[in-house]
Amino acid sequence: MDFELTKSQKEIQKAARDFAKGEFDKDLALELDKTHGYPKEIWQKAGELGFIGMHYPEAYSGQGLGVLENIIVAEEFCRKDSTIGSALILASFASECLLRFASEELKEKFLPPVAEGQMLSGGAFTEPDHGSDITSLNTTAVKEGDEWVINGTKTFITNGGMAGFYSVLCQTDADSKPPYRGISMILVEADREGVSSADVGEKMGIHMLATSELVFNNVRVPASNLIGKEGKGFYQVLEFFDESRVLIAAQGLGIAQGAFDRALDYVKQREQFGKKIAQFQVTQHKLADMATKIELARLITYKAAWNYDKGRIDPKLTSMAKMFAARTAVEVADEAIQLLGGYGYMTEYEVERFYRDAKITEIYEGTKEIQKNTIASAVVGKIK
């Protein structure tokens, strides 16, 4: 069992670290967080340099790399800046639904602009009345000739209103029993007539990312926009979640490491009662606990990514990684604020923003309670 990254993976890690160091400006981050602006120029540069969609095949402007390489970049980006990093790693959100299931025609049309930093993508799964329950939907798609006619509302959509297209879960067979067997996934271009969006309102964190409600009012798309097979949308999104949970775990891991870095630097410089804060045993124990949690989160996150790249889809493992890394992000960022004291509460010192950005990792892509359900189901198995 080899826990060492390969030479090429280390080079990717260094390249991501150098890019973030050179492009993620602190003052810009603070300004964009305040104004809720999107780091457009940094995103476009990241696309040009191949940091987005690197797990796509080269035919779609990717690098033919794996999920592990993708999360190495995600960790480094979020470590340098929790908000800019999150915006960049989610620029291609849900595009994997196309990558894994769509027709060649849809892949060739939509994946290259995402990978090249020319177009954002989004996944429209959550509904106002259903939340984490996607086993039945109010959003419908009815076949009329060679078109789908879509009606419904989705909410909490990452990149909503900014993405060029959305992978939308729709109920295509209202009579199916159970209902999830009648769910399909359909690509909807953002500029289709009848598509509208509205910001969901002020958020606790991730201020640079648009989070919107999407309304589909008699939206017509070609029948060829169906992603994969009709009636398989529920199963497709579950498989997508197994991949996306690892990305969110890496987001949490990077945020935790970034908060730790700042806290460590502070306590090694700050003096109280005649000596550096880092010299107090209570501080050292806090740092030891934080470092241990981060290392454990990294191990399980990397293992989940490696396992996926081996072709083994393991919902238990990906849920463990997402749940633990997200919890680590929240706990480490919280402790980082405590170590900085009053300064930790101030915007200038960044850890308060890392804390605000950390919490969402316990919510989206399935709450920690949903992850526990998945883990428990695998552990307990079928009871006779």
N, C-alpha and C positions, 0 to 999 in steps of 0.2 A: 504494500500500500504506500503510494508516494504522495505526500502532502505538498510537494514542491511544485510551483508553477513552472511551465516550460519556458524556454528562452523567449519564444515569440510572445507568450502571455506576459512575461515580465516587460518586454518592450512595449506592448500595448498599454500596460499599466503605467509605465514611465511617460509614454506619449500623452496619455489622458491627464496625468498629473501635471505635466509641463504645459499642456494646453490650458488647463484650468488656472494654473498659476499665472499664465500670461494674459488670459482673457477675462477672468472673473474679477472684475474690479470691485473693491469693497464699497466705495462711494456710490458706484452705479447700482450695486445691489440694494443698498439702503434706499436710494431714490426710487428704484423700480418697485421695491416692497411698499413704499409709501404711496406711490401713484398707481399701483396695480398694473404696471406696464410689463410688456413681454420682452425678453432679451433677444429681440429679432436678429440683430447682427451677429451675436455670439452663436445663436442657433444655426444661422446660415453658414458660418465658418465651420461649425462642427460637422455640418452636412458635407461641405466641400472636402473636409479632411477625412471623411469616412467614419466618423464616430457614431453616426446614426444609421441604423439598419445594417450594421456590420454582420449580423447573423442572417442577412438575406444572401441568396446565391449571387454570384457576380453578374448573372444575366439581368438581375434587377437592381444593379448599381450597388450591391452589397459586397462583402469580402469573403463570403462563404464560411464565416466563422460560426462559433457556437454560442449557446446561451451563457456559458461560463465567461467567455471573452466580453460579452455584452454587459454582464453584471460587474465585471472588473472595472469597466469604464464608468458604470453607474455609481459604484462605490467611490471612485476617485472624484467624480464631479460633485457628488453630494457632500463629500468630505470637505472640499474646498469652499463650497457655498450651498447651503441646504436648499435655497429657493431657486437659484439659477440652475443648479444641478438637477433639481426635480423637474424644472421646465424642459430641460434638454432631454432627459431620459424618457420623458413621457410625450415627446414630440411625435413619436411614431406609435402612440398608444392604440392598441387593438388592430394594428396593421397585420399582426400575426394571424388574425382570422383569415385574411386574404392569403397570406403566405402558406398557411397549412391546408386551406380548404378550397380556395377559389379557383375559377377557371384560369387557364393560361392568359386569356384575353384580359381579364380583370387585373391579374398580377402585372402584366406588361404595361398596362396603362397607369396604374396607381402606385405601385411600389417604388419605381425609380424616383419620382419627384419627392417622395417621403424621405428616401435614403439620401438624396442630394440636398436636403434642406430647403426645398422649394414649396413643400406642402405639409401641413399638419394632418394627422388622422385622428379619428375618434371612434369610440365604441358606445352605442346607445342601447344600454341594457336595462338600467334601473328605471322604475316607474314610481310616480308619487304614491300610489296606493299599494305597492308591493314591496318596495325596499329590497331586502336580501332575498325575498322569495321570487324566483324567476320561473317557477314551475307552471305558472299561468299568467297571461298578459292581457292588458286591455288594448294595447296597440295591435291593430289588425292589418293584414295585407290580403287583399282579395284579387284573384286573377281575373282580368278582363282582357280577353284576346291575348296579345303578346306583351301585355303590361301587368305590373302589380300596382294596385291602388292602395296607398298606405294612409292610415289615420290613427292618431294617438299622440300621447305625450310621454316624453322621457325626461328624467331629471338627474341632477348632479353629474352632468356629462363633462368630463375632462376635455379641454380644447373646444368645448361647445361654442359655436358662433365664430370660431377661427379656423376650424379644420376644413379641408377641401372635400372630405367625404366622411361618412359614418357607416359602421357596420351595425345594422339595426336588427334587434330581435323582434320578431312579429309573430302573432298567432295567425297561421295560415289555414288551420283546420280547427274551427270552433267546436266541432263535434268529437274530436279525438279524445279518447279515454285511455290513460290519464291525459290531461291537457298538454303536458310538456311534449308529448309525442306529435303534437300538431304545431310546434314552434319551428320557424325557419329564420335564417339570417340573410338579410338582403342589404346590398350596398346602396346607399342613397347619397348622391352628390349634393353638396351643401347649397348649390345654386339652383336646385330644382324648384319649380314653382310650388308653393304651398309649404315650404320648409321655413320655419322662423325660429328665432332663439331669443332668450332673455336671461340676463345674469341672475343667478339665484340669490344674490345679495352679498353683504360683507361676510368674510370668512375669518376664522381665527388665524389661519396660516396659509401657506402656498399662494401668496398674493399675486405672483406673476402668472399663475395659471388661470385661464378662464374656466369657470365652472358654471354651467348653464342649464336651463331647461330648454328642451327642443320640442317643438310642436309640428306634427305632420298632418296637414289638412288636404286630403285628397291628392296626395303626392303621387305622381305617376312615374314609374321607372320601368325600363325594359325588363322583360322576363329573364334576360341573360344576366341581370344584376344579382340574381340569386347566388348566394355564396354556398358552394357545395350542393348537397342534395336537400330537396324539400322535406321538411319534418325532422331534420337533423340539427337544427339550430341549438337546441338545449344541450345536446351532447357536445357540439362544437365549442360552445362557450365554456363548458366545464373543462374541456381540454385546454382551451386558451387560458383559463384561470390558473391551471397548473403551471403554465409558463410565466404568466404575469405576476403570480404570487412571489416567484423567485426574484423578479425585478423589484418589487416593492420591498422585499426583504433586503435587497442590496441598497435600496434607497434608505431604509432605516439604519442599516449598517454604516453607510457613509455619513449619515447625520450624526450617529453616535460617535464615530471616530472624530468627526470635525469638532463636535462639542468638547470631547475629551482633549483634543489638541490644544484648544484655546484655554481650557481650564488648567492644563498642565503648564503651559507657558506662563500663565498668570501667577500660579502659586510658587513658581520658581523665581519670580521677580519680586512679588509683593512681600513687604516686611511688616510684621506685627509683633509687638512685645519683644523687640530686639533681635528677631531672626526671621528667616524666610518662612512663609507659610508651609512650604513643602517639607520643612524640617520637623514639623509637628507630626507625631505618630497618628493622630486622628485623621490628618490630611492624607498621609501615606496609605492608611487603610481604605479611605474613600477611593483613592486612585487605584489601589489594588483591586477593589471590587469592580470598579468601572472597567478596567483593562481586562479583567477576567470575563465579564459579560460580553464585551466586544469580541474577544477571541472566540468564545463559544458561538456567538452569532455568526461570525465569519466562517467558522468550520461548517456549521449546518447549512448556511446559505450556499457556500461553494459546493458542498456535497450535493445539495438539491439541484444545482445547475449542472454539475458534472453528470449526475444521474439522468437528467433529462437529455443531455447530449448523447448519452449511451442508448437512447431510445426507450428508456424505462420511465413510464409515467406513474408516479407514486404520489397520489393526493395527500397521504399522511405526511410524507417527508416535506413536501412543498408547504403544507399548512403549518407544520412545526417550524420551518424556517421563517415563514412570514410572521407567525405569531411571536416567536422568540426575538427575532431581530427588531420588530416593531416595538415590543415591550422594552427592549434594551435601549432603543433610541429615546424613548420617553424617559426612562429612569436615568440614563446617563446625562441627557440634556438637563434634567431637573437637578441632578447633583452638581453639574457644571455651574448652574446659576448659583447654587448654594455656596460653592467654593469661591465664587467671585463676590459674593455678598451683594451689597447695594449696587455695585458696578454690573453685576450679572443681570440686574433688572433693567439696565439701560441699553437702549437700542445700539449705541455705538460699539458695544462689546460683543454683539452678535449672538451670544448664547441664548438670549431670550427669543430670538427669531428661530434659532435651531430648535428650541423647545416647542414653539408654535407650529413649526413645520413637521416636527416628529409625530405629533398626535394623529395626523391624518393617516399615517401608515397602519394604525390600529383599526381604522374604519373602512377605507376603501379597498376594493378587491376582496371583500368579505371581512366582516368585523372579526375581532378576536374570538367572539363567541361562536361564530360560524366555523372558524378554524378549529376550535375545540370540538365542535360537533363532528367535523370530518375526521379528526384524529381519533376521537373516541369510537366512532363507527368502525374504523379500521382495527383498532385495538380489541374491541369487544367482539366484533364479527357477528355472525348470525346466531341468535339464541334459539335453540330448538324447544 
